[in-house]
Amino acid sequence: MYSFKTVSVIPELPEKLNRLSEIARNLWFSWHPQAELLFREVDSYLWEEVNHNTVKFLLYVDTQKLTEAANNPEYCNLYKKVMNDFDQYMQGETWFGKTYPDQNNQLVAYFSAEFGIHESNPVYSGGLGLLAGDHSKSASDLGLPFVGVGILYKQGYFCQRINREGWQEAYYSFMDFNEMAVTPAVHPKGGDVIIAVRLPGREVFVKVWQLKVGKVVLYFLDTDLTQNSREDRLLTSKLYGGGQDTRICQEIILGIGGVKALRQLGISPTAWHINEGHAAFIILERIRELIQSNVPFSVAREAVRASTIFTTHTPVPAGHDVFSADMIELYLGYLYEELKLDRESLMGLGWDPGRQSFNMTMLALNHAAFTNGVSWLHGEVTKQMFSHLYPGIPLDEIPIQSVTNGVHTETWVAPEMRQLFEKYIGIEWSRNISEPSQWQRVYDIPDHELWESHQSLKGRMIKFVQNNIYRRMERNFQPLELIRECAGYLSKDILTIGFARRFATYKRAYLLFNDKERLARLLNNPERPVQFIFAGKAHPADQPGQELIKMINEVSAEERFRGKIVFVEDYDIKVSRHLLQGVDVWLNTPRRPHEASGTSGQKAAINGVINCSILDGWWPEAYNGENGFAIGTDRDYESDDVQDREDASSLFDLLEQVLVPYYYRRVEEVPKEWVRRMKESLATIPWNFSTERMVKEYTQRFYLSAAQRGMDLAKDHCQLADRLQQLKNTLKQNWQQVSFRSINVEQPEELKVGAEIYVKAEVDLGIIKPEDVVVEVVYGKVSDHGLDRIMLMPMALVRAADQNSYIYETNIVLIKGTSGYTVRIRPNEKNFAQMFELPLVKWVDSF
Ligand SMILES: *Cc1c(COP(=O)(O)O)cnc(C)c1O
């Protein structure tokens, strides 16, 4: 094929509307319904036709229609209002600006293999991408200095069609970047930004694009350039497509290429956030940069670590990306020389002894000052998963934290709900989403008003679903009678349960189908019927996931289920938005504890939809007994089969005995108790499970201190980094010399609250200096796995006993709940980011 240099020329807009192109090229419109209206009002048919792609819309819209709009005073008022809102948004005061007025030299760079911002920009597959998109939007809202780095996949993730037999068919369409909101990034000296990334035997050229999301910019990498070979042009073509080789190439482009791209753009981040292991190669490139300026490897590594944040999303070890040592050597072997490392040391940066391979999660974990999981429970599971790296360190003190995911509230709230919030919470409700007190005002919404808004959303959702099924049936040449029938599928008056998510097996879409008789009784109860809507894609390589989709489609065609169980094809942001704004219940049935967080239920909650979920991911933190429903308990199971059986029967019991009766109990047409739950959910969930709360947390807990440490360690040719790595080496190499010589305890006869215990310890430190350790009493509650709710009391150094040995002492006061205490020695350095940055500890053997 010939290739042309292509350009996109937005046709000349009427003078009065000339800033429409500015709105079209900033994804700010995606959470401002009035801005979307500016397009929809001009030509609603075209707006749907171009799948809400603003740039494509302007390229194809009939000029006549634009002229008409320009002459319509109502439209012009809307236009003025939107422009005014946009300018205020872009220039207005922000949380970050107000809270940290002297920190405008900060810049967070956020690396992610996928970003889910809007349906017009389909470079995401699921939760990970949506989280990155919502994170970016809140970074913009909060005024956080922030850039994102990702890949611009020419074919995105696949689109899903369900064929006549009910199987999923995956197809890819090529995107034309010239018809999208992205534009080529511009080099500070003018012109395109093109970088070169080294791959075996060649260099691959990568073009950098940019996408404006409110105040922040996302940079996307693209290898589809004529300078590259045919194969290399396809490297960035599919998200999670191809085999291991494509995967490592994409990760090299994202990690190594991403850093190079920012440098070319003249961008200097102060904190580097790795969103899931895919992007962990940024570490290698940043180390390489420092080595180029004559910093020794181990010092460079320390300096890079200081400003790195890593968020892991996968609670199952098999979900982490690994590559064989041979592959690493093939693709990154050139780094032996550049990093001045031998093979073993290079592999050691991310070696996973369990899987005998190079593990991207390990690479990130070993080089991030801050690591976190994405819900409290996931944080705990992650600590357990990596506890072998921290021998002797209590689970509570393993330096892996958690920041619970949230969603970008304004993106997911339906216009009808937004109106209610404006009316009852206040016109400024969206200025301070994470402030809990304002959400108490949802109790002021009259029951019937909330219910009517919900019912109207439900009606719209049902039309959308009917339409989706209608199109599929027509395409599949289904009999005409059947096609006509689907206009009667689903009813607004029936309790509607939605289940839409990736069809990964651990999400267990099959749970209800294990007892089809019971399911049929539930759905066909003449007084209290129930209907189900399913949607979701299975990765093309995931056979069991595809079988599941086929099974559900088959079941939905059975006479007794027809029109009561429906499957909506091609789950994406748009489908997701419709479903979770319009169903009554959002169902979530993961195999605990496999769901790291899950966020779709948080989106549903914003719209007054009730969550019914296994106590996994975010739900244990949110569920308070009144704001939704919990399936089963939070116990662990001996086998998957038992767990499935128990959870399925808990779910049926819950539906039959509690949830369904609740829904159908009406007072003057309104289900009062149900509406009370809707309000309880609105009052307790959206503020907390928002990316506004989440990004503030990342900023306060990680970004600012990572930036500070990054600067401190890098100052004066990495002087502090040098000192720290030397100290770490000394401690590691000589820790076996650390021991207790003796312990003396004086405690009163009766141990009650307020009693004092005197503890004296003589310790041997070998060549380690006393200022580099802490000797401390550790006390708390004794449980099966050691001490819980740990409290620490440092011991004072009294004097040196003889060479290398020292006397320490302290008094501890027993407080309520204390049931045990012990003594330990650990490294001490105020410049460590974490207490157990070094996994070294020496516990006293016996008293
Ligand atoms: C929110 C969202 C997800 C993630 O939701 P889960 O609860 O993690 O399944 C996935 N896909 C789309 C399109 C979404 O909008």
The ligand as a MOL file (V3000), in Angstrom:
LIG
                    3D

  0  0  0     0  0            999 V3000
M  V30 BEGIN CTAB
M  V30 COUNTS 15 15 0 0 0
M  V30 BEGIN ATOM
M  V30 1 C -15.7520 0.3980 34.9970 0
M  V30 2 C -15.4990 -0.4570 33.8530 0
M  V30 3 C -14.7690 -1.6410 34.0020 0
M  V30 4 C -14.2250 -2.1020 35.3210 0
M  V30 5 O -15.2510 -2.5750 36.1370 0
M  V30 6 P -15.1000 -3.8930 37.0350 0
M  V30 7 O -16.0170 -3.6600 38.1650 0
M  V30 8 O -13.6720 -3.9590 37.4620 0
M  V30 9 O -15.4870 -5.0180 36.1750 0
M  V30 10 C -14.5330 -2.4210 32.8760 0
M  V30 11 N -14.9890 -2.0560 31.6780 0
M  V30 12 C -15.7140 -0.9340 31.4940 0
M  V30 13 C -16.1750 -0.5880 30.1330 0
M  V30 14 C -15.9950 -0.1030 32.5760 0
M  V30 15 O -16.6970 1.0090 32.3920 0
M  V30 END ATOM
M  V30 BEGIN BOND
M  V30 1 1 1 2
M  V30 2 1 2 3
M  V30 3 2 2 14
M  V30 4 1 3 4
M  V30 5 2 3 10
M  V30 6 1 4 5
M  V30 7 1 5 6
M  V30 8 2 6 7
M  V30 9 1 6 8
M  V30 10 1 6 9
M  V30 11 1 10 11
M  V30 12 2 11 12
M  V30 13 1 12 13
M  V30 14 1 12 14
M  V30 15 1 14 15
M  V30 END BOND
M  V30 END CTAB
M  END
